[in-house]
């Protein structure tokens, strides 16, 4: 698509992928606003019309085509997930999780689009207080051994405070306001390096979980971890950690874990690249990991 070529052109001028994607998201919003103004209706009414049309069994993508957001075929990749997010912003009564799951069932044969929708689906689930189980793996004599299993976030959790990481200005913007929750979710800029979302546990022993979400059945074949990523990525991550520590007034000894969320992964494909040596959490959707050594399965701390 044209926006892919445009992205590489912008990168050649020194812009990051996340900066370009943020700009692309803003342009989609401008298309919505200008189309609504041209039709003399509100942005919400326009998005409601679009949402109803693309959910219809007779959908031919004409509404998005007329607005210049796609051709005769559906929009692909990240641009489609951005469109869905904007539709649900202007139509808050729309169930974004159901909408994403509907389109994932239609486009599973399109790896790029399905990957973008999977990431959005998993983040929507976390916002809706869904948990996933993750196993802590420790390297022992060249073998990765399961130490324990936890739920991220805890299944008993009623509230999850949500923040947005504003990278350019180095601060966290509060999106939801349940101050008494000890668990925080931090949304990251589109195409941020290595991870897709962050969970922070602010209980007596604070922990930061940087979560990477992938549809790959062999999740470490193409993806970097905290240990194996480039120097540039490590710099961006360190800046993120420092902003989180400062915002929540944490000391620098707070534990940080890489978490691989890989719903399509099966059985024993959970060994990271040779350069990764630190403990990490792994979360497939189907059973494939051995039980923790000498321990019972347990969930994360209850509050």
C-alpha positions in Angstrom: 0.0 0.0 0.0 1.0 3.6 -0.4 1.4 4.3 3.3 4.1 1.7 3.6 6.2 3.4 0.9 5.5 6.7 2.6 6.6 5.3 6.0 10.0 4.2 4.6 10.4 7.6 3.0 9.7 9.3 6.3 12.1 7.0 8.1 14.8 7.9 5.6 14.4 11.5 6.8 15.0 10.5 10.4 11.5 10.0 11.7 10.7 6.9 13.8 8.0 4.3 12.9 6.0 5.3 15.9 6.2 9.0 14.9 4.9 8.2 11.5 2.1 5.9 12.8 1.0 8.7 15.1 0.9 11.1 12.2 -1.1 8.5 10.2 -3.6 8.1 13.0 -4.1 11.9 13.1 -4.7 11.9 9.3 -7.4 9.2 9.6 -9.1 11.4 12.2 -8.9 14.4 9.8 -10.6 12.3 7.1 -13.4 11.4 9.5 -13.9 15.1 10.5 -13.8 16.4 7.0 -16.1 13.7 5.6 -18.6 14.4 8.4 -18.5 18.1 7.7 -19.1 17.5 4.0 -22.2 15.5 4.8 -23.3 18.0 7.4 -23.5 15.3 10.2 -21.6 14.9 13.4 -18.4 12.8 13.6 -20.3 10.3 15.8 -23.1 9.9 13.3 -20.7 9.4 10.5 -18.7 6.7 12.5 -22.0 5.0 13.4 -22.9 4.8 9.7 -19.5 3.5 8.8 -19.5 1.0 11.7 -22.9 -0.4 10.7 -21.9 -0.6 7.0 -18.6 -2.5 7.6 -20.4 -4.9 9.9 -23.1 -5.6 7.3 -23.1 -8.9 5.4 -23.4 -6.7 2.3 -20.3 -4.7 3.1 -18.3 -3.7 0.0 -16.1 -1.1 1.8 -17.7 1.6 -0.2 -17.8 4.1 2.7 -14.1 3.8 3.4 -13.3 3.8 -0.3 -15.3 7.1 -0.9 -13.4 8.7 2.0 -10.1 7.7 0.4 -9.1 5.2 3.2 -9.0 2.2 0.9 -9.5 1.0 -2.6 -12.1 -1.6 -3.7 -10.6 -4.2 -1.2 -10.5 -3.8 2.6 -7.8 -1.6 4.2 -4.9 -3.7 5.4 -2.5 -3.9 8.3 -2.2 -1.2 11.0 -4.4 1.3 9.1 -7.4 -0.9 9.6 -6.8 -1.2 13.3 -6.5 2.6 13.5 -9.8 3.1 11.7 -11.5 0.7 14.1 -10.1 2.6 17.1 -11.3 5.9 15.8 -14.8 4.5 15.0 -15.0 3.3 18.6 -13.8 6.7 20.0 -16.6 8.5 18.2 -19.1 5.8 18.9 -18.3 4.8 22.5 -21.3 2.5 22.8 -19.7 0.3 20.2 -18.1 -2.9 21.7 -14.6 -2.6 20.3 -13.6 -6.0 21.5 -16.5 -7.7 19.7 -15.8 -5.7 16.6 -12.1 -6.6 16.5 -12.9 -10.3 17.1 -15.4 -10.2 14.3 -12.8 -9.0 11.8 -10.1 -11.3 13.1 -12.4 -14.2 12.2 -12.7 -12.8 8.6 -9.0 -11.9 8.0 -7.0 -14.7 9.7 -5.5 -15.6 6.3 -3.9 -12.1 6.2 -1.0 -12.3 8.6 -0.2 -8.5 8.6 -3.8 -7.5 9.3 -4.4 -10.4 11.8 -1.3 -9.4 13.7 -2.5 -5.8 14.1 -6.0 -6.9 15.1 -4.6 -9.5 17.6 -2.6 -6.8 19.3 -5.6 -4.6 19.5 -7.8 -7.5 20.8 -5.3 -8.4 23.6 -5.1 -4.8 24.7 -8.9 -4.5 24.7 -9.1 -7.6 26.8 -6.8 -6.1 29.4 -8.8 -2.9 29.5 -11.9 -5.1 30.1 -10.1 -6.8 33.1 -9.4 -10.1 31.3 -6.3 -11.9 32.5 -3.9 -14.2 30.8 -1.7 -16.8 32.5 2.1 -16.5 32.1 4.9 -18.9 33.2 8.2 -17.5 34.6 11.1 -19.2 32.9 14.7 -19.3 34.3 17.8 -20.4 32.5 19.5 -23.3 34.2 22.4 -25.1 32.5 21.3 -24.1 29.0 17.7 -25.2 29.7 14.7 -22.9 30.3 12.9 -24.1 33.5 9.4 -23.0 34.6 9.6 -21.5 38.1 6.0 -20.4 38.6 2.8 -19.4 36.9 0.9 -16.2 37.5 -2.1 -14.3 36.1 -1.5 -10.9 34.5 -3.2 -9.0 35.9 -4.7 -10.9 38.9 -8.1 -12.4 38.1 -9.5 -10.9 41.3 -8.7 -7.4 40.1 -11.7 -5.1 39.9 -10.0 -2.0 38.6 -7.1 -1.2 36.3 -5.9 2.3 36.0 -4.9 3.2 32.4 -2.3 5.6 31.2 -0.9 6.7 27.8 2.9 7.1 27.4 3.5 10.4 25.6 7.0 9.7 24.5 7.9 13.1 22.9 7.2 14.9 26.2 8.3 12.1 28.5 5.2 11.8 30.7 2.3 9.5 31.4 -1.2 10.8 30.7 -4.0 9.3 32.8 -6.9 7.9 30.7 -9.0 6.3 33.5 -9.0 7.3 37.1 -9.4 4.4 39.6 -6.7 5.7 41.9 -7.1 2.9 44.5 -6.0 0.3 42.0 -2.5 -1.0 42.6 -2.2 -2.2 39.0 -1.7 0.2 36.1 -1.8 -0.4 32.3 0.3 1.9 30.1 -0.5 2.2 26.4 2.4 2.8 24.2 2.9 4.7 20.9 2.0 2.7 17.8 5.0 0.6 16.7 7.0 1.2 19.8 10.1 -0.9 20.0 10.0 -4.5 21.4 6.8 -4.3 23.5 3.2 -3.4 22.8 1.8 -2.6 26.3 3.0 -2.3 29.9 1.5 -3.6 33.2 2.8 -2.2 36.5 2.2 -3.8 39.9 2.5 -1.1 42.6 2.1 -3.5 45.6 4.7 -3.9 48.3 7.3 -5.3 45.8 6.7 -3.2 42.6 7.1 -5.0 39.2 7.0 -3.7 35.7 5.9 -6.1 32.9 6.7 -5.1 29.3 4.4 -7.2 27.1 5.1 -8.2 23.5 2.1 -9.6 21.6 2.6 -11.8 18.5 0.6 -14.2 16.4 3.6 -16.2 15.4 3.6 -19.9 16.2 7.4 -19.5 16.7 7.4 -16.3 18.7 11.2 -15.8 19.1 12.0 -16.4 15.4 11.4 -12.8 14.4 11.0 -10.9 17.7 13.6 -9.2 19.9 13.6 -9.3 23.7 15.0 -6.8 26.3 18.3 -8.6 26.1 18.6 -9.1 22.3 17.2 -5.8 20.9 19.3 -3.1 19.4 21.0 -0.3 21.3 18.5 2.2 20.0 15.6 0.0 21.3 17.3 -0.3 24.7 17.6 3.5 24.9 13.9 3.9 24.2 13.0 1.3 26.8 15.3 2.8 29.4 13.6 6.2 28.8 10.2 4.5 29.3 11.3 2.8 32.5 12.6 6.1 33.9 9.3 7.9 33.1 7.4 5.1 34.8 9.6 5.1 37.9 9.4 8.9 38.2 5.6 9.1 37.7 4.9 6.4 40.4 7.8 7.5 42.6 9.5 4.1 42.5 13.1 3.3 43.2 15.3 2.1 40.4 15.6 -1.4 41.9 12.0 -2.2 40.8 11.9 -5.5 38.9 11.3 -5.4 35.2 10.2 -8.5 33.2 9.9 -9.2 29.5 6.6 -10.9 28.8 5.9 -12.8 25.5 2.2 -13.1 24.9 1.9 -15.6 22.0 -1.6 -17.1 21.7 -0.8 -19.1 18.6 2.3 -20.8 20.0 2.1 -24.5 20.8 4.1 -26.9 22.9 7.8 -26.2 23.5 8.6 -23.3 21.3 9.4 -21.0 24.2 13.2 -20.7 24.1 14.4 -17.2 23.4 17.5 -16.4 21.2 20.9 -17.3 22.6 21.6 -13.7 23.6 18.7 -13.6 26.1 19.8 -14.7 29.5 17.4 -13.0 32.0 14.2 -14.5 33.5 11.1 -13.8 31.4 7.4 -14.7 31.3 5.8 -16.6 28.5 2.1 -17.0 27.7 0.7 -19.2 25.0 -3.1 -19.9 24.8 -2.8 -23.7 24.9 -1.0 -25.9 27.3 2.6 -26.7 26.3 4.8 -25.7 29.1 5.9 -28.1 31.9 4.6 -27.5 35.4 6.7 -25.3 37.7 9.4 -27.3 39.4 8.3 -28.4 42.9 5.6 -25.8 43.1 1.9 -25.6 42.7 0.4 -23.5 40.1 -0.7 -20.2 41.7 -2.0 -16.8 40.6 -0.5 -13.4 41.3 -0.9 -11.8 44.7 -4.5 -11.0 45.8 -5.2 -7.6 47.2 
